[in-house]
């Protein structure tokens, strides 16, 4: 029996949200703005503003590190892939696990020993100021465009679900991101990440439980049985994809994650924990989360394949209706108000990723361009003010780009920009991955390698992409590859062509990058003594454990972070508990009790710890 106000979504009707859902989303946006204001006084210099002074506990930095590697894509893009291709997306989700094992076992401590404020400063130490400027002027614009794409994508989806205009959603979400990053810096970014992780995981857990509880699904056993009967290839991938294509796709994605998560660029979050012990603990959160999260995220869209064979009838506003698979099931099984919290979780998964990126690349611009080029003698106070001004400017630029991209998203300009972004990401990461572990290359090896990789990646995305679309593509391949793909007459499916394109782009880019980067070793002997001394000094730091520095107190103390974060969790947890008053049945009220109790309970624990730490005095930091 459905409780009052609990409406099922019919497969032939466009789903809608209740007034409660809209109010919950509005309160959530206000809450995020408050988070930024609460932490506005904690940054006294750029080290505080960009990395929390390198004094954060492992659990809060680990939370942010996990959220930084996924976004609303887990609920939208990944759900679409599950709806269309079943468990194929698990290759993407679990590709990061081997990389995170490497981070946990080795790289995390090396990251912390860099002792820099931004990752670009580590690029300067390894490759010199010329490479630092190259990366700054290439990477920052790319990240602004990427953020514009991300903001536009989540806004288009949210607008379709909320039945509002796309541009107003872009502006509201963009302003929220900017205010949080501007007012609170890295402190606000980490705090909002922690609250939003609690929200994301509790809501996701409920979505899974309520989905399996639906009589039409029949529990996990019923879901598997029905999929075996109606969509067997969703569970047995080898029936829809050739094993060779799956293997190439899996190896390519694991290679991407291995390079990305162990490169200098990924060190940002690992510059924040207060010592090496915390740095070693930190990656366990994204590692465990990366193992557990995907199992939860795939269940609702798998159920959608049974409950909604035609999602186009449910979400006619979406260009790709399959992207609504997760939300369609949630609208069916969740009580009134809880879908609003789900939308908040989706917003949070994206906003935390974006405000961290804004903070990260403002730091790169200020510390690697403004300070060394425009104002070498600027004081920390001046740099902090410039950082806040740049945050506002970057936020405005991202909003403008998102609106512009939305205007042209159905034209060739959108496709061109998207391909351009794909072609640049990996090439720029390859040299700062190799250079973090291997020292005997000249400073120019990074930008030369990046340009070489870019050349191959551009060829793959603009030339090979057309070749793989031809019906006779397999016939033109070497005989041994034809044998793996089923012979010269084999025709690849659309999904297989996409996987082959990605595998060739990634593996070819890595091959070119490896040859060029390590080939530059022959010129290392010609480098000057100053350059060699700089590189040796960096690698000496990586071998030298962190040493304690004098204890410091003040607003940015650890106790203060615990207290403020505890209070924020208590406030938002109390708000969610108040939602138990919405006219739902027992199950619906218990759902809000679970979410609000989890967030509020975490807040109570943090606040109690803050009182104990306040009595014990400030803990020593590290250099």
N, C-alpha and C positions, 0 to 999 in steps of 0.2 A: 504494500500500500504506500503510495507516494504521499509525503507530508504536504500540508497546505502550501501553495506557492512553489512547490517542487514540480517543474514542468519538464516532461521528456521532449527531446528534440526529434521531430519526425524527419525521416530521410528525405521527404519531399518538401520540407519547409525550411526557409532560412532561419537559423537559430538567432536568438537575440539575448541580450543581457537584461537583468532586472535593474530597477533603480538602486537597489542595495549594491549591486556590483559596481555601478558607476560611482557611487559615493565612496566605496572602498578604494577604488583606484585613485580618486581625487585625494583622499586622506593619505594614501601611500606617497603620492608625489609631494605633498606638503611635508610629510615625514622626512623624505630624502633631503629636501631643502633645509629642514631644521638640522639634520645631521651635519651639513656643511657649516651652518652658523654655530653650532655647538663647539666645533673644533677650530673655529677661526682664530683663536688666540694661542694656539699651541705651537705654531711655527715661528721660531725666532731667527732662523737663517735658512739658507737654501738646503742645507743638509736635512733640517727638519721638514721642509716643505716637499722635498722630493724623495726622501727615504726614511722619514720619521727619526732622524738622527742616528740611525743604525742601532736602535735600542728597543725593538719590539720583541714580544714573546713569540715563540714558534707557532703557536696555534692560530694566532691572528694572521701572521704572514703566510702560513701554509694554506689557510682558507682562501686568501686573496690569490695565491699562486694557482690554486685549483680553478677558481672562477675565471682567471685570466686566460685559460685555454679552452673555454667553451662559452657560448652565449645562448641567445634564444634560438640559435640554429638547432640545438638539441631538441627543442619543442616544435620547430617549424621545418627546416631543411632536412634534418635527420628523420623526422616523422614522415616526411614526404617520401624519402628513400625507402623506409620500412614499408610504407603502404604500397609502394610500387614493386619493390624488389626483396622484401623480407629482411632477413638477417645480414644482407650484404653490408649494411652500414656498420656492423660490428667490426669489420676489418678496419674501418676508420677510427672507431672509438678505441679499440684495443691496440692500435698502432703505437700509441704513446706509452704503453706499459713498459716495453723494453727500454725506451729512452728514459723513463722516470726511474727505473731500476738503476740505470747508470748515474743519474743525478743523485739518487739517494746514497749510492755506494761511494761516489767519488767526487762528482762535480760540485755539489752543494757547498762544500767547504772551500774549494778553490774560488767559487763565486764570492763568498764572504771575505776571503783574504785579499780580494782586489783592493779594498779600502778606498773606493772612489764613491762619488755621489751619484753619478750617472754612468751608464754603460759606455757612452761615447767617450768618456774620459779614459776608460780602459782601452778603447780603440786607439786613442792618441798615444798612450804608453806603449802599445804593441807595435803600431804601424806608423806613428808620427803625425804631426799636425796637418800635413797635406791630405792624408787619407781621412783624418777626422773631418776636415772641411768637405771632402767629397761625400762622405757618408751623411753628414749633416744636411747638405743641400739636396741630396737625392732622397734620403730616407724620410725627412720631415714632410715634404710635400706628398710623398706616397702615403704616409700614414694619415694625413689630413683627408686625402681622397678616399682612402679605405674607411675611415671613420664616417665620412659622408655616405658611402655605400651602405655601411652597417646601419646607420641611423635611418636612412631611407627604407631599407628592407624591412626592419621591424615596424616602422611607421605605416608602411603599405599594408602589412598584415594586420596590425592593430586597428587601422582605420576600417578595414573590411569587417572585422569582428565587431567593432564598436559602432559601426554605421556612422562614421564621421569623416570629415575631409582629411586627406593625407597631410597636406602642408601644416594645418594646425597641430596635428600630432607631432610632426617633425619639430616644430617650434617649441612646444611644451617639453618634450623629452630633451631636446637640445639645450634649452635653458636650464633644465634640471641638472644635466650633466655638468654644464659650465659652472653653475653656482656651487655645486658640491666640490668640484676640483678647485675653484677659485678661492672659496672661503676657507676650506679646511685643509687643502693640500693632501699630502699622502695620508695624514691622520684620518681625514674624513673618508678618503677612498677605502682604507682598510676597515674602518668602522662600518661603513655601509656594506662592504663585502661580507663581513661576518653576519650581520643581521639578515642579509639577503640569502646567504647560504642556508641559514636555518629555515627561512621561508621556502626556498626552492626545494629543499629536501623533504620537508614535512608535507608540502603540497603534492610533490611528486609521489611520495609514498601513499598518500591518500588516494590520488588518482589511480594508482595501480590496484590498491585494495578494493576500491569501489568498482573499478572495471571488472575485476575478476569476480566480484560479488553479483554482478548483473546476471540474471537468469539466462539471458540470451548468449552469454559467454560461457557460463558454467564452470568457473574456476580455471586454474591453470591447466588441469587435465582436459577440461572441455575445450579450452582455447586450442590446445595442441591437436586434439582429435579433429576438430572442425577444420583447422588449417591443413592438416594432412589430407582431408577429403576434398577441400575446395581450392587450396593454394599450396600444394606440396612443395613447389620450388621456393616458396618463402622460407621454408625450413631446411631444405636440401638444395643448397646453392648450386651444386654441380649439375643440377637438372636445368638451370637457366643460364649458367655461365660455364664456359669452358675452363677446366682446372688451370690451364696455363695462363689464362687471362686473370683469374682470381689470384694466382700466385704472384704474377707480375704486379698487380695492383697492390696486394698486401705488402710485398717487399718495397715497393716505391713509397707507400705511405709510412711504413716503419722507418725508411731511410730519411724521409722528410722530418719526421718527429725526432729522430736521433740527432740530426744536424741542428734543428731549431732549438730544442730544449737544452742542448749542451753547448750552445754558442754564447759568446759574450753578450749578445743582445738580450738573452733570456735571464741575465744575471740580476736585473733590476730588483725583483722581489727578494732575492737572496742577499742583497746589500742591506736589508732592513733588520734581520734578526740580531739580537744583542750580543751573541757570542757564537762560537763554533758549535757548542752543544745544541743550541737552539737551531742553528743552521742545519745540523744533521737530522734533527727531529722533523723539521719543517716539511720536507718532501714526502713524508709518509701520508700526509693528508691528501695531496693530489694523487698519490699512487693508489691508496685504498679507494678514494673516491672514483678514480678512473676505472677501477675494477667493479665496483658496486653500481655506480650510476647508470651505465648503459643497460644493465639488466632491467632496471626500472623504466627507463625512457622508451624502450621498444614495445612494452606490453600494450599500452593504449593504442598506438597506431596499428599494431597487429590485430587488435580487436576491431579497429575501424574497417579493416578489409572485409570483415564478416558483417558488421552492423550497417555499414554505409558503402555498398558497392559503387554508388555514383555520388562522389563528394561534390561534383559540379552542381548537383541540385541543392546541396546544403550550403555551399559557399560560391554562389554564382559571381560574386564580386571579385574573387581571387583569380588572377591569371593562371595560377597553378593550384587548383582546388585541393590537390593532395597535400599541400602544406597545412591544411586545416585538419588533418587526421587526428592529431592529439586533442585539439580543442573540441572537435565534434564529439568525441567520446566523453570528454570532460563535461560538456554541456548536457549530455544525456544522463550521466550518473552522479554528478555533483549537486549538492543541495544549493538553494538560493544563497548567494553571497560568496560561496567558495570559489566560483568561477572568477569572481573579481580578484580574489587572492591569487588564483592561477595566473591571470593576466599580469598582476603585480610581480609574480615570480619570473614571468617571461621578460617583463621590462627590466627587472633587477639583474637577470642573467646577462642582458646586453649592456645596461647602463654601467654596471661595475667594470665590465671589460673596457668600455669606452672612456669612462672618467679616469681609469688607470692609464690608458693610452695617452689621454690629453696631458695628464700630469707628467708622464714619462717623457714625452717629446717636447713639452715646454722646457723641461729640465735640460734636454739635449740642446735646444736652441739657445737657452740662456747661458749654460755652462760651456758650450762648445762653439758658440758664435758671438753672442753679445759680449761676454767677458773677455775672451782672448783677442777678438778682432775690433770691436767697437769701443770697449771701455776696460782695458786691462787693469786699471787701478780702482775699479768700482768697489765700494764697500759692500759688506754682506747685506746691510740694510737696503742699499740701492738695488742689489741683485734680487732681493726678496720682493721689492716693489715692482721691479721689471717683470719678475716671474708671474706675479698676479695679473699685471697688465697683459702679458702675453697669453695667459690662460683665457682671459676674456676675448682677446683677439682670435685665438685658435678656436674657441667655442663658436664665435660668430661665423668664422670661416667654414666650420663643419656644417653649421645650420644652412648657410648659403649654398654650399656644395650639395647637401642633401636635397634641397629644394630644386636646384638646377638639374641634378641627376634624375630626380623624379619627373621633371618636365620632359626629359629626353629618354626615359627608360624603355620606351617601346621603339626607339630608333636605333640605327647603326652606331650612333655615338655611344650609347650605353654598352653595346657589345664590344666596341673598340676599347673603351675604358676598362671594362672588365678583363679582357684579354691582356691589356697592358699591365694591369695590376698583378695578374697571375704570373706574367713573364718576369716581373721584377723582384718578387718576394724572395724566392729561393736563391737566385744568383747573388743577392746581397748578403745572405746568411752564410753561404758556404765558406768564404774566406775568414769570417770572424769566428767560425767554428774551428777550422783547421788551425788558425793562428793562436787560439787559446791553448792549444796543446803542443804545437810545434813552433820553435823559435827561429830556425835557420832560414828565413826568407827575408828579403829586403822590404822596406816600408811600402813600396809601390805594388807589392805582390797582391795586396787586398783589392785595390781598385782595378788592377789589370785583370785579376781573376773574375771579379764581378762583371766587368764588361764582356769578357769572353763567355761567361755563363749566360749573360743577358742575350748575347748574340744567338746562342743555341736555343735558349728558351723561346726567343721571339720567332725563330725559324719553326720550332715545333708548334707554337700556337697559331701562327699565321700561314704556314705552308703545309706542314705535316697534317694539321687538323683537316685540311681539305682533302688530302690524299686518303686518309683513313675513312672518309665518307664514301669513297667509290666502291661500287659493288665488286670490282675485281681487285680490291686491295690485297687480299690474302694471296692471290695468284702471283703477285709481284714480289713476295717475300722469299727468303731462302727456303730450300726444300725442308730443312729440319724444323723450321718454324711452321711451315705449312702442315707438316705432320702433326705437330702439337695442336694445331687449330682445326684439324679435320680434313685436310687436303686442300688443293688449289681452288676447288669450287666452293669452299666454305664462305658463308656470308655472315659477318658479325652483326649482332643485334645492336640497337642504339646504345644500350647500357654498356655493352662490351666495347664498342668504339670509344665511348667516353673513358672507360678504364684503360684502354690501350693508349689513348692520347696522354693521359696523366702519367702512366708508367714510363712512356718514352720520354716525355718532358722531364720528369724527375731524374730518372736514371741517366739520361744523356747529359743533363745539366751537371749532375754530380761527377760524371766521368770527365767532362771537360774541365770542371773546376779542380778536380784532383790533379789532372795532368798539368794545368797551367800553374796552380799554386806551388806544387812540389817541384815543378820544373824550374821555378824561379830560384830554387836553392843554389843553382850554379852561379848566380850573381851575388849571393850573400857575401862572399869573400871580398867583394868590391865595396861593401858598405863602410862608412866611416866609423871611427872609434866611438864618436858620440852616440850614433844610432845603436851600435852594439851594446854600449853601456846602458842605454835606456831600456832596451829589450831585456838585458840580463837583470836589471833592477826590478822589472816587472815580474819575471819568473822567480826571482829571489823572494819577492813578497808572497807568491803563491806557495812557496815552501816554508814560509815563516808563520807559525801560529800567532793568532791574535793575542795581544797582551792587555790585561785590565787597565783601564784609565780611571782617574779619580771619580768617585761617585758624584752624581749631579742630581739636583732636585728640581723644583719648579713645576710649572704647569704641564710640561711635557714628560713628567716622571711616569714610570710604569704604573704606579698606584693611580695617578690621574686618569690614565687611559682605561684602566679596569673600571674605575668609578663611572666615567662618562659612558663607556660602552654598556656597562651594567644598567645604568639608568635608562639608556635608549631602548635596550631590550625589554626592560620592565614596562616602559610606557607603551611600546608597540604590542607587546604581549598582552597587556591589559586591554588595549583597544580590540584585539582579536577576540579575547574572551568576552567582551561586551557584545560581540556579534552573535553569541549564543542566544540573544534575545530575538533574533530574526525568526519569524514563524516557520520553523522546520520541525521535522520529527526528531526522535531520539538520536538516530544515526547522524543527522545533520548537526545537531548540537554537540554531539561527541567529537565530530570533526573539528569544530572550532575550539573545543576544549583541548584537543591534541595539539593543534598548531599554536594556539595562544599559550598553553601550558608549557610547551617546549621552549618557545622564545622567552617567555617570562621567567621560566625556571632557570634558563641559562643566565638571564640578567641578574637574578637573585644570587646565583653562585658567584658571578663576577663582582657584584657589589660587595658581597661578604669578603671576597679575597682582597678587594681594594682597601677595606678597613684594616685587614690584618697587615697588608703591606705598608699602609700609612704609619702604623705603629712601629714597624720594623725599620723604617728609614729607607732612603734610596739605595738601590743595588748598583754595584759598579758597572760601568759601561766598558766598551773595548775600543781600541783605536781603529 
